[in-house]
């Protein structure tokens, strides 16, 4: 079993790269989608991703309980592709419906840390190959507003934690993969 973290910016080619890894594995693929269609533009993005996926892949839509789904679909003859951790993190951050202040201390919902711990635990127990897709959001300017800075910080922490648990980490820019950890894919 291999665990691969695929990182990159928006429209960097990270999802396409992760899809190719899944196809090249020759295994049954379970695609766990974390996006929710909160508006028309996001619904269009989701439809675009859906249309590009092979029809024989099993798609599971899970905005919050990602660790549970990894364990549910765990099997040595499967590859589980999770796209993406960034939207999942955003879902967790706003799961309580709380309106965060523009300044001051941000208190994260309990579900936020519970689900991150569950994901880390499930990743170590999962019998499948796993490919995780995540955005690298900390390479630009410091965002304005406390919640935006909190998100960037938490995304960085999540990416570090997942990279530590994964055998391979790949950074994709302009559609080109750069191996950060492990053997080439």
C-alpha positions as CSV (number, residue, x, y, z in Angstrom):
1,X,0.0,0.0,0.0
2,X,1.2,3.5,-0.8
3,X,0.1,6.8,0.4
4,X,0.6,9.7,-2.0
5,X,0.0,13.4,-1.3
6,X,-0.4,15.5,-4.4
7,X,0.0,19.3,-3.8
8,X,-0.4,22.3,-6.0
9,X,-2.1,25.6,-6.6
10,X,-5.4,26.2,-8.2
11,X,-5.5,24.8,-11.8
12,X,-1.9,23.5,-11.4
13,X,-2.8,20.1,-12.8
14,X,-2.8,18.3,-9.5
15,X,-6.2,16.6,-9.9
16,X,-5.3,15.4,-13.4
17,X,-2.0,14.1,-12.1
18,X,-3.8,12.2,-9.3
19,X,-6.3,10.8,-11.8
20,X,-3.5,9.5,-13.9
21,X,-1.9,7.8,-10.8
22,X,-5.3,6.1,-10.1
23,X,-5.7,4.9,-13.7
24,X,-2.1,3.7,-13.9
25,X,-2.5,1.7,-10.7
26,X,-4.8,-0.8,-12.5
27,X,-6.8,-1.1,-9.4
28,X,-10.5,-0.5,-8.7
29,X,-10.8,3.2,-7.9
30,X,-13.0,4.8,-5.3
31,X,-13.1,8.6,-5.7
32,X,-14.0,10.5,-2.6
33,X,-15.2,14.0,-3.5
34,X,-15.3,16.5,-0.7
35,X,-16.8,19.5,-2.6
36,X,-20.3,20.8,-1.9
37,X,-22.2,23.0,-4.4
38,X,-22.8,26.1,-2.4
39,X,-23.4,28.2,-5.5
40,X,-23.8,27.9,-9.3
41,X,-20.1,28.4,-10.0
42,X,-19.1,25.6,-7.6
43,X,-21.8,23.3,-9.1
44,X,-20.2,23.9,-12.5
45,X,-16.8,23.0,-11.2
46,X,-18.2,19.8,-9.7
47,X,-19.9,18.9,-12.9
48,X,-16.7,19.4,-14.8
49,X,-14.7,17.1,-12.5
50,X,-17.5,14.5,-12.6
51,X,-17.6,14.5,-16.4
52,X,-13.8,13.9,-16.6
53,X,-13.9,10.9,-14.3
54,X,-14.0,7.4,-15.8
55,X,-17.5,5.9,-15.5
56,X,-16.2,2.7,-13.8
57,X,-14.9,4.6,-10.8
58,X,-17.1,4.5,-7.7
59,X,-17.8,8.1,-6.5
60,X,-18.5,8.8,-2.9
61,X,-19.4,12.4,-1.9
62,X,-18.3,13.1,1.7
63,X,-17.8,16.7,2.9
64,X,-16.9,15.9,6.5
65,X,-16.3,12.3,7.7
66,X,-13.4,11.5,5.4
67,X,-11.6,9.1,7.8
68,X,-14.8,7.0,8.1
69,X,-15.0,6.7,4.3
70,X,-11.3,5.6,4.0
71,X,-12.0,2.8,6.4
72,X,-15.3,1.9,4.8
73,X,-13.8,1.5,1.4
74,X,-10.5,0.0,2.5
75,X,-9.3,-3.0,0.5
76,X,-5.9,-4.1,-0.8
77,X,-7.3,-4.3,-4.4
78,X,-8.5,-0.7,-4.4
79,X,-7.0,2.7,-4.8
80,X,-8.9,5.5,-3.0
81,X,-8.5,9.0,-4.5
82,X,-9.5,11.9,-2.2
83,X,-10.1,15.2,-4.0
84,X,-9.6,17.4,-2.2
85,X,-8.3,18.1,1.3
86,X,-8.6,21.9,0.9
87,X,-12.4,21.8,0.4
88,X,-12.7,19.2,3.2
89,X,-10.8,21.6,5.5
90,X,-13.1,24.5,4.5
91,X,-16.2,22.3,5.1
92,X,-14.9,21.5,8.6
93,X,-14.0,25.1,9.4
94,X,-17.5,26.3,8.5
95,X,-19.4,23.2,9.7
96,X,-20.8,24.9,12.8
97,X,-22.3,27.7,10.8
98,X,-20.4,30.2,13.0
99,X,-19.7,33.6,11.6
100,X,-16.1,34.3,12.3
101,X,-14.8,37.8,13.3
102,X,-12.5,39.7,10.9
103,X,-10.1,40.3,13.8
104,X,-9.2,38.5,17.0
105,X,-8.9,34.9,18.1
106,X,-10.6,32.2,16.0
107,X,-12.1,29.3,17.9
108,X,-12.4,26.2,15.7
109,X,-15.3,23.9,16.1
110,X,-14.7,20.6,18.0
111,X,-15.5,18.7,14.8
112,X,-12.6,20.3,13.1
113,X,-9.9,18.6,15.3
114,X,-11.9,15.4,15.7
115,X,-12.2,14.8,12.0
116,X,-8.5,15.6,11.3
117,X,-7.5,13.1,14.0
118,X,-9.8,10.5,12.5
119,X,-8.3,11.1,9.0
120,X,-4.8,10.6,10.3
121,X,-5.8,7.5,12.1
122,X,-7.7,6.0,9.2
123,X,-4.8,6.8,6.8
124,X,-2.5,4.6,8.8
125,X,-5.1,1.8,9.0
126,X,-6.4,1.8,5.5
127,X,-5.5,-1.3,3.4
128,X,-5.9,0.6,0.1
129,X,-3.4,2.6,-1.9
130,X,-4.5,6.2,-1.2
131,X,-3.9,9.4,-3.2
132,X,-4.7,12.7,-1.4
133,X,-5.1,15.9,-3.4
134,X,-4.6,19.2,-1.6
135,X,-3.9,22.8,-2.4
136,X,-0.7,24.6,-1.3
137,X,-2.2,27.9,-0.3
138,X,0.6,29.4,1.7
139,X,2.9,30.5,-1.1
140,X,1.2,33.9,-1.8
141,X,0.7,37.0,0.2
142,X,-0.6,36.9,3.7
143,X,-4.4,37.1,3.4
144,X,-6.5,39.9,4.9
145,X,-8.8,38.9,7.7
146,X,-8.4,36.5,10.7
147,X,-10.4,33.7,9.2
148,X,-8.4,33.7,6.0
149,X,-5.1,33.6,7.9
150,X,-6.5,30.9,10.1
151,X,-7.4,28.8,7.0
152,X,-4.0,29.2,5.5
153,X,-2.3,28.2,8.7
154,X,-4.6,25.2,9.2
155,X,-4.1,24.1,5.5
156,X,-0.3,24.3,6.0
157,X,-0.5,22.2,9.2
158,X,-2.8,19.6,7.5
159,X,-0.5,19.3,4.5
160,X,2.5,18.8,6.8
161,X,0.7,16.2,8.8
162,X,-0.5,14.3,5.7
163,X,3.0,14.5,4.1
164,X,4.5,13.0,7.2
165,X,2.1,10.1,7.0
166,X,2.5,9.6,3.2
167,X,5.2,7.6,1.4
168,X,5.3,10.1,-1.4
169,X,4.6,13.8,-1.8
170,X,4.4,15.4,-5.2
171,X,4.2,19.1,-6.0
172,X,2.5,19.9,-9.3
173,X,2.9,23.2,-11.1
174,X,2.0,24.0,-14.7
175,X,1.0,20.3,-15.0
176,X,4.5,19.2,-14.2
177,X,5.2,16.9,-11.1
178,X,8.1,17.6,-8.8
179,X,8.8,14.8,-6.3
180,X,9.2,16.1,-2.8
181,X,9.3,12.8,-0.9
182,X,9.7,9.1,-1.9
183,X,10.2,7.3,-5.2
184,X,8.9,8.7,-8.5
185,X,5.3,7.9,-9.3
